[in-house]
Amino acid sequence: MSVSASGTEGSLPLLSHERNWSPRALFFSSAQAAVATWCFIIGGYVAFYLPAGQGSVVMVATMFAGMFLVFMATVPMATRYGLEAVRSTRPVLGARGSLFTVALIFLFTIGWGTTLMIFSGKSAALLLVTIGVVDQGLAPVVQTVASLACLAVVWALISRGPAILRRVGAIVAISVLALGLMVIIVIVVQLGWDAVLAAKPSAASGDKLLDYTTAIELMLATALSWWPYVGGMTRFSKGTKRSVLPVNLGLGLAVAVICLIGLYTGLLFPDSGGNPLPGLLDIGGLGLALPAFAFIIIANIGTTMVGTYTAALSLKQQPRLDARLSWRGATTVAGLTSAAVIVFLAEPFYANFGTFLTLSAVVFGPLCGVQIADYFFLRKQQLDLDGLYGDRPGSAYWFWKGINLSGVVSLAAGIAVYFAFLDPVTFASSPAFPFTTATIPSTLTTMIVYLALMRLTQRTRHPSGYQDRRAAA
C-alpha cells in the first residue's frame, strides 16, 4: 500500500484546490466539534467554584483568551501550508521529535471522544431505567451497550472519509445549538432566573480570587484542548483571516454557551455533575428529557466524528504508518482504542475527567507557546515545506538525530512551571496561583526558554527558518 495521495486522509499537505471550506463550512464544522456533553461536565466543574453570574462571564471571556493562543499556534501554518497539527510541530520538535505529538493527539482526542460516548451511555441508561424499560441492576450493561452503539455509528460515518464532516456539520451544529438553548431556557423558565442567580457553588474555598482563578484555569484548559482539532479543520480553509470568526465563534463562543447548561445545572442540582437530564426528568418529565437526550446523542456523535478524524489523521502523519494503514484502518484503530476504554475502564476514566481536562493545559499551553515563538519570532512565518517532509539527516528540521533539543527542553520547562503553580491531580496550588493562573506562566516560560536556546544553539538557512545572528555576521 502506498502513502495516501490525498492530504485529506494522509500525511501530505493539502493543495490549494483541496482547501475548499468556506467560512460558513468551517464555522459549522467547528461548532459540530465544540458543542457536546463535555460542556456539561466542564460547566459542572465551574459550578463548584463560581455562581451563575460570575461563572457566565468567566466562561465566555476565558474561552476567547485561550482560543487566541490556540489560533496563533496552529491556524496561520495550517491555512498557509495546508498542515495539520502533527506536521506543524516539526520545526520545534524535529522530524522524530514530532512523534511525541502523534501520541499526544491520538490519546487526547480519543480520551475526549471516549468521555462523550460514556456520557451518552450513562444518559441512555438513566432514561431507560427512569421510564421502566430496564431494571436498575442492568444499568451498567445498558450503559456499555449504548456507548458502543454510539461509537459504532461514529465509525460507520467517519470511516467513509473526512468529507462527511462538511456534509453533516451544518445539520449537527444547528440542531445541537437549538436544543442547547432550549435546555437553558427551560431551566430558567421552570426554576426561575432568581433561583439560578441565588444558587451557591458547592466547593467554593472562601477565597474569591482563588475560586475565580481556578475557574479561569479550567476554561483555559478547555480552550487549549482544541489544539489538536483546530489544525485538522482549518487546513481546509483558504486563509487565516477567513478563519478568525468561524474558529472563535464555533469553538470559543459555542463552547461557552453550552457550558452554561452545565454551570446552571450544577448550581441548581449539585449532585448532577452538570448533566441536565436528571433535573429535566424531575421538573418536566419525558417531554423535556427526550429533547435533551436527543441533544446529547446528536452532539456527541458529531463531535466524536471530528475527534476520530483527528486521531486517525495523526496516525497517518508518519509515512510508515500511512503506507500500512488505509483511512478505514486508521479510524478502526481509533475506534477500537475507545471501545477498549469503554468496556474495561469506563468508570475510573470518567471519574477523573477533571484531571484529564487540566492535563490539556499542562501540555498544550507550553506547546502553543513554543510554536508561537518559533513561527512568528524566529522563522518570521516562513517554513521549508520540503524540510517538513524530510526524514533524513541534513533536512531543515532534522536537528540532532531528528530531535530539536531546544524544543524538548523548553516544553519540559513549561510543564515543570505548571506543576509548580498547580497540581492538576489534587488541584493544590501555590500562593502565586490566584494571581497568575498556571497556564500563563507555563506558556510564557516555554516561549522565553525556547527563544533563548534557539538563539544560542541553532543555525538554519533563511528564509525557511531562523537565521542565527552569528551566521548573519
C-alpha positions, 0 to 999 in steps of 0.5 A: 500500500502506498502513502495516501495521495490525498492530504485529506486522509494522509500525511501530505499537505493539502493543495490549494484546490483541496482547501475548499471550506468556506467560512460558513463550512468551517464555522459549522464544522467547528461548532459540530466539534465544540458543542457536546456533553463535555460542556456539561461536565466542564460547566459542572466543574465551574459550578463548584467554584463560581455562581451563575453570574460570575461563572457566565462571564468567566466562561465566555471571556476565558474561552476567547483568551485561550482560543487566541493562543490556540489560533496563533499556534496552529491556524496561520501554518495550517491555512498557509501550508495546508498542515495539520497539527502533527506536521506543524510541530516539526520545526520545534520538535524535529522530524522524530521529535514530532512523534511525541505529538502523534501520541499526544493527539491520538490519546487526547482526542480519543480520551475526549471522544471516549468521555462523550460516548460514556456520557451518552451511555450513562444518559441512555441508561438513566432514561431507560431505567427512569421510564421502566424499560430496564431494571436498575441492576442492568444499568451498567450493561445498558450503559456499555451497550449504548456507548458502543452503539454510539461509537459504532455509528461514529465509525460507520460515518467517519470511516467513509472519509473526512468529507462527511464532516462538511456534509453533516456539520451544518445539520449537527451544529444547528440542531445541537445549538437549538436544543442547547438553548432550549435546555437553558431556557427551560431551566430558567423558565421552570426554576426561575432566573432568581433561583439560578442567580441565588444558587451557591457553588458547592466547593467554593474555598472562601477565597474569591480570587482563588475560586475565580482563578481556578475557574479561569484555569479550567476554561483555559484548559478547555480552550487549549484542548482544541489544539489538536482539532483546530489544525485538522479543520482549518487546513481546509480553509483558504486563509487565516483571516477567513478563519478568525470568526468561524474558529472563535465563534464555533469553538470559543463562543459555542463552547461557552454557551453550552457550558452554561447548561452545565454551570446552571445545572450544577448550581441548581442540582449539585449532585448532577455533575452538570448533566441536565437530564436528571433535573429535566426528568424531575421538573418536566418529565419525558417531554423535556428529557427526550429533547435533551437526550436527543441533544446529547446523542446528536452532539456527541456523535458529531463531535466524536466524528471530528475527534476520530478524524483527528486521531486517525489523521495523526496516525497517518502523519508518519509515512510508515504508518500511512503506507500500512494503514488505509483511512478505514484502518486508521479510524478502526484503530481509533475506534477500537482504542475507545471501545477498549476504554469503554468496556474495561475502564469506563468508570475510573476514566470518567471519574477523573475527567477533571484531571484529564481536562487540566492535563490539556493545559499542562501540555498544550499551553507550553506547546502553543507557546513554543510554536508561537515563538518559533513561527512568528519570532524566529522563522518570521512565518516562513517554513521549508515545506520540503524540510517538513517532509524530510526524514533524513539527516541534513533536512531543515528540521532534522536537528540532532538525530531528528530531535530539536533539543531546544524544543524538548527542553523548553516544553519540559520547562513549561510543564515543570512551571505548571506543576509548580503553580498547580497540581492538576491531580489534587488541584493544590496550588501555590500562593502565586496561583490566584494571581497568575493562573498556571497556564500563563506562566507555563506558556510564557516560560516555554516561549522565553526558554525556547527563544533563548536556546534557539538563539544560542544553539541553532543555525538554519538557512533563511528564509525557511527558518531562523537565521542565527545572528552569528551566521548573519555576521 
